């Protein structure tokens, strides 16, 4: 058992960067260049992060019956978050609906990462030894780098976006 797992610390670093991006987006107004750039950066960050986290940590935790429910829950939330991002991308950034949808997304995502860090990660740490941690960290870094290079904003068709 590893009291300070590198892969989970690395994931928390991403979470902190993502919180910062959410805060910056919340301070923007209208369909500004800054809002578009930050939203694109956030989208790429979240999509690559989720893919890397699922391949490195969650794939291992799915095999552990004691961590299986938490893992399935987080993976399902990743899918919900991806859908919310796509819905948000379909809405005109200058509309009040965009800001309302962003606030809902922000709350949902912060709930997700806080739950991971506070509830799931302590249980995962008990199950990750040093060798597994090293493997997971390498997989996380490689997958994140590959995914961020190809991640893109993929809006739903406006008529298909959830209100």
C-alpha positions in Angstrom: 0.0 0.0 0.0 1.3 3.4 -0.9 0.5 6.4 1.4 1.4 8.9 -1.3 0.5 7.6 -4.7 2.0 9.6 -7.6 -0.8 9.0 -10.0 -3.5 10.3 -7.7 -1.4 13.3 -6.8 -0.9 13.9 -10.6 -4.7 13.7 -11.1 -5.3 16.2 -8.2 -2.8 18.6 -9.9 -5.0 18.4 -13.0 -8.1 19.0 -10.9 -6.5 22.1 -9.4 -5.7 23.4 -12.9 -9.3 22.6 -14.0 -10.7 24.5 -11.0 -8.6 27.5 -12.1 -9.9 27.3 -15.7 -13.5 27.2 -14.4 -12.8 30.2 -12.3 -11.3 32.1 -15.2 -14.2 31.2 -17.5 -16.7 32.4 -14.9 -15.1 35.8 -14.9 -15.4 36.3 -18.7 -18.3 37.9 -20.5 -20.2 37.3 -23.7 -18.7 35.7 -26.8 -15.2 37.0 -26.2 -12.0 35.6 -27.5 -10.9 34.9 -24.0 -14.0 32.9 -23.2 -13.7 30.9 -26.4 -10.0 30.2 -25.8 -10.5 29.2 -22.1 -13.5 27.0 -23.0 -11.5 25.2 -25.7 -8.6 24.7 -23.3 -10.9 23.4 -20.6 -12.6 21.0 -23.0 -9.3 19.6 -24.2 -8.0 19.3 -20.7 -11.1 17.5 -19.4 -11.4 15.1 -22.3 -7.8 14.1 -22.1 -7.8 13.9 -18.4 -10.9 11.6 -18.3 -9.4 9.3 -20.9 -6.1 9.1 -19.1 -7.7 8.6 -15.7 -9.9 5.8 -17.0 -7.1 3.9 -18.7 -4.6 4.3 -15.8 -6.6 4.2 -12.6 -10.1 3.1 -13.3 -9.2 0.2 -15.5 -7.2 -1.2 -12.5 -9.8 -0.4 -9.9 -12.6 -2.1 -11.9 -10.8 -5.4 -11.2 -11.0 -4.8 -7.5 -14.5 -5.7 -6.1 -14.0 -3.3 -3.2 -13.4 -0.3 -5.5 -15.7 -1.4 -8.3 -18.8 0.6 -7.4 -16.9 3.9 -6.9 -15.1 3.3 -10.2 -18.2 2.7 -12.2 -19.8 5.7 -10.6 -16.9 8.0 -11.7 -16.8 6.6 -15.2 -20.5 7.2 -15.6 -20.0 10.8 -14.4 -17.2 11.2 -17.0 -19.8 10.4 -19.7 -22.3 12.9 -18.2 -19.6 15.6 -18.0 -18.6 15.0 -21.6 -22.3 15.3 -22.7 -22.6 18.5 -20.7 -19.5 20.0 -22.4 -20.9 19.1 -25.8 -24.3 20.7 -24.9 -22.5 23.8 -23.7 -20.5 24.1 -26.9 -23.7 24.1 -28.8 -25.1 27.2 -27.1 -24.2 30.7 -28.3 -21.6 32.0 -25.8 -23.2 35.5 -25.7 -26.6 34.2 -24.5 -27.7 34.1 -20.9 -28.5 30.4 -21.4 -24.7 29.8 -21.9 -23.8 31.3 -18.6 -26.6 29.4 -16.8 -25.5 26.1 -18.4 -21.9 26.9 -17.6 -22.8 27.4 -13.9 -24.6 24.1 -13.9 -21.6 22.4 -15.5 -19.2 24.1 -13.1 -21.2 22.8 -10.0 -21.5 19.3 -11.5 -17.8 19.0 -12.3 -16.6 20.4 -9.0 -18.9 17.9 -7.3 -17.3 15.1 -9.3 -13.7 16.0 -8.6 -14.3 16.7 -4.9 -16.0 13.3 -4.6 -13.1 11.6 -6.3 -10.5 13.3 -4.1 -12.4 13.0 -0.8 -14.3 9.7 -1.1 -12.7 7.6 -3.8 -9.0 8.3 -3.8 -8.5 7.4 -0.1 -9.9 3.9 -0.9 -7.9 3.6 -4.1 -4.6 4.5 -2.2 -5.1 1.5 0.0 -5.1 -0.7 -3.1 -2.2 0.8 -5.1 1.3 -0.5 -4.3 4.5 1.3 -5.5 5.0 -0.8 -8.6 1.3 -0.4 -9.7 1.6 3.3 -9.0 4.6 3.7 -11.2 2.8 1.8 -14.0 -0.4 3.9 -13.6 1.5 7.1 -13.6 3.3 6.3 -16.8 0.1 5.2 -18.5 -1.7 8.4 -17.2 1.0 10.7 -18.6 1.3 8.9 -22.0 -2.5 8.7 -22.5 -3.1 12.3 -21.4 -0.4 13.6 -23.8 -1.8 11.6 -26.7 -5.4 12.6 -26.0 -4.8 16.3 -25.5 -3.2 16.4 -28.9 -6.4 15.2 -30.6 -9.1 16.4 -28.2 -11.5 19.0 -29.6 -14.6 20.9 -28.9 -17.4 18.8 -30.3 -20.8 20.6 -29.9 -24.1 18.8 -30.2 -26.3 20.2 -32.8 -28.1 23.1 -31.3 -31.4 21.4 -31.6 -30.1 18.2 -29.9 -28.5 20.1 -26.9 -30.2 19.5 -23.6 -31.8 22.6 -22.1 
